[in-house]
């Protein structure tokens, strides 16, 4: 998928402000109220961050019950956003497949919840 806009270069200090952490999905529920098909996720990001919730457009590749217990990467220091009355407290990370559907970013091996990307 080609990028339509130029991406600005950032300083190392700006990257250091981005807090991407790993967590384990502890609950996942369908989100029929969302305009686009989505799943509500609750992810345990360890003792420092606790459990945060979000909604994500993952329905093309994932079923809610299959996500429970899976580790995912999330941007945890983003301002909350309300989606159909539900507060998304972090942004779960993924890449688009060849059709633009989200494929989750996750570690190859189990790691402690709350680990920060470096």
Secondary structure as UniProt FT lines:
FT   HELIX           12..17
FT   STRAND          20..30
FT   TURN            32..33
FT   STRAND          39..44
FT   HELIX           46..49
FT   STRAND          51..56
FT   TURN            59..61
FT   HELIX           64..67
FT   TURN            68..69
FT   STRAND          71..75
FT   STRAND          81..83
FT   TURN            84..85
FT   STRAND          86..88
FT   STRAND          91..92
FT   STRAND          94..96
FT   TURN            98..99
FT   STRAND          102..104
FT   TURN            113..114
//
